[in-house]
Amino acid sequence: MRIGDVNLYFLGHNGFLIEYLDKRIFIDPFKIPTNNKIGKADLVLITHSHYDHCSIEDISKIIKEGTEIVIPVDCQSKLNRLKNVKIRIATTGIKMKAIGINVYPFPSYNINKKFHPKDENWMGFILKFGDVIIYHAGDTDKIPEMDFLPNLAQEGEKVVALLPVSGTYVMNPEEAAEAALSIKPDLAIPMHYGSGVVKIGEEELKDAEKFVELCKEKGINAEILKKYNS
């Protein structure tokens, strides 16, 4: 999908590839095909330490010499064996620059579940690419901090929200649609499906389809991204 100067690709589950100018940014790469025709990363962003988000096997497939990897602190021990990369420890609420790109680690946690406690300091990411802002929510419920997100964009800027929809560990479609209504993005895209982690087969896609349907009922533009075929 092309949005302004940004190309956005869905890799399955919470994984995305963002291409901006000459930079390639991966978020939570997982189950990258062995042949890996998708190429290498300038920047990798990891939301938290669970195996389906901080996957050393998958990160190893896309890094090159000098790749920067932005992580919460508890991912550090997993990545210590990687060579010739730059590990950056992020903290929610503290802005940073990585490969010259503005990165804002945003809180991401469960309200009524035990899988992603708030005190772990796990995160989503807000990224700014010219006049395009991308919010990757990470593994989260609808949290109070989302109420501040409608103020993200200035005039002429577009906001894209990538929201988990599978339930169990994260928001279900109804909760995610309520989050989208709170955030008020120009485009909402479902994630946290498509890898068999929560559900399998057609059941996975149903959550994404339900989310899009509910968003449109609420006047929110929403779309399912076709999974990148590498």
N, C-alpha and C positions, 0 to 999 in steps of 0.2 A: 504494500500500500504506500502510495506517495502522498505526503502531507507537507506542503511547502517545500523546503529543501531536504526533507527527511524521507528516507525509505524505511518502513517498518515491516518486519517479518515475524510471524508467530512460529516458534520452534516446537510447540507442544508443551503442555503443563504450564509452568510459569516462565518458560524460556522465550526470549525475544532477541532479535538482532536489529540494531538500529544503525543505519548508514547515514552519515552526515558529512558532507564535503568529502574529504579523504579519510575520515575516521570511521572505524567499525567498533561498535559497542555491543557486547553481549550481556544479557541479564539472565542469571540462573540457568545456564545451559545444562540440559539433561537429555540423555538418550540421543546424543549426536551420532549419526550413522558412522560406522567404522571407516567407510571410504572418505568421509568428511570433505565433500566438495564445497562446503559452505565457506571455507577459508579461515583466516586467522583474525585474531582480535587485537585491537589497540588498547581496549579497555574492557575489563570484565567486572561486573557488579554482582555481588552475592548478597541475598537478603538475609539468610540465616543458615545455621549449620546442619539442618536436616539433610539426609543423603540425597533427596530429590531436588535439592537446591544448591548445596555445596558439594558437587560431585567431582572429585579429583580426576576420575577417569575422563569425564567430559571436558573439564577445564584443560587437562593436558592435551587434548586434541586441538584446541583452538589457540593456545598461547604461542607466542614467538619471543624472540629476544627483545626485552624492553616492554613487554605488555604490562600495563598497570592493572592490579586487581584490588578492588575496594571491597572490604569485608567488615562485618562485626567482629569484635575481638575474639569471640569463642571459635571462629573459623581458623584462627592463625595456626594452631597445631596441625590441622589437616593439610595446610598448604606449605609447610616448612620444607618439604622435599622438592618443591618446584624450583628450578634453576633459572637464572637470568631474567627474572621478572621482578617487578616492584610491587611489594605488598603495602597497601594503605589501610590503616585501621580507621574505621568511620564510627561516629557517634551520632545518634539521632538528635536532630535539632541544631547541629553544627555544620554550616555550609563549608564546602571544600571545592577545589578545582582539581580535576584529573584529566590529563592530556589536553588541558586548556578548556575543558567543558565544565560548566557550573553544575555541581552535584549537591543536592540537598537530601541527606538521609532523613526519612520521615518515619514517625512511629508506626509500628505494625504489630498487632497483638490480638489475643482473644479476650472477649468480654465474658462469655459464658461457657468457655471450654478451657481445658487444661493444656492444650498442645503447644500454644505459643504465649507464654506468660509475659506480661508487660515488663517485668524486671530483668528479662534476658537482654533487653536493648536490641532486639531484632528490628528489622527495618524494611521499608519500601524506599523508593527513590523518586525525587522530583528532578527532572533534567530539563535544561533549557538549550534549545538549538535555534538560534535566531528568533523568529517569531512563533516557534512551536515549542510548547511545554508538554512533556510526557510525564505522567504520574504512574509509576508502577507500584501498586499497593502492597506487594509482598503477600505473605500469608496472614490474613487479618480478618477480624469482624468489622462491622461498622462502628468506628470509634469516634469519640467526641472531637478529636483533633481534625477530623474530616470537615467539620463545620467551618474551618478557616480556609478551606481550599477554593471556594468560589472567588476569593480575592487574588488568586494566583496571577491571572492574566491582566495585562494592560490593553488598551485599545489596539486592535489589529492583531493581537496574539490569539492563537488557538491552543486549547487544552485537550489532550487525549488522555483518558483514564483507562488503565489496564487493571481490571478488577477480578478477583477470584470468585467463582460461582458454584463450586461443586458441593458445598456443604461439608458436613463431618468435621473437617479440620479448619474450615474457613466459612465465609458467608455462603448461604444458599442463594438461589436466583432471586428470591423475593427480597432478602436482606441486601444483596448486591445492587438491586434496582433502587432500593431506598437510599443506599450510599450514593449512587449515581445522581439521584434527585438532589441530594444534599450538596454534592460537588459541583453539579451543573457544568459538565465538560461539553466541549463541542462535539466530541465523539467518545463513546464508551465501548470498550472491547473486552469480552470475557476471557478469562484464563483459568488456570488450575483445573484443567481437564486435558484429555488427549494423550495420556501416557499410561493409563491403567493403574495409577496409584490409588485412586479413590473408587472409581467404577470402571467397568470394561464395556467395550463394544458400543452399541448405539446409545446406551444409558448415559455415557459421558457427554455426548453431543446434545442430549435433551436439556441438560442444565444450561448450556450456552444458548440454545434456542429459546428457552423460557425466559432467560435474562433479557435477551434482545426484545422479545415480545413485550415484557413488562416495562422496559425502558421506553419503548415507543408509545405505550399507553400513557406514560407520564410526560410525554413530550420531549424525551431525551433521545438524541440521535445515537444509535447503537448498531454495531456490525460485528459479525463473526469473521475473523481472519482465517483464510485457508492456511493450513499448516504448510510451512516451507518444505519443498521436496528437494532434498539435496542428494 
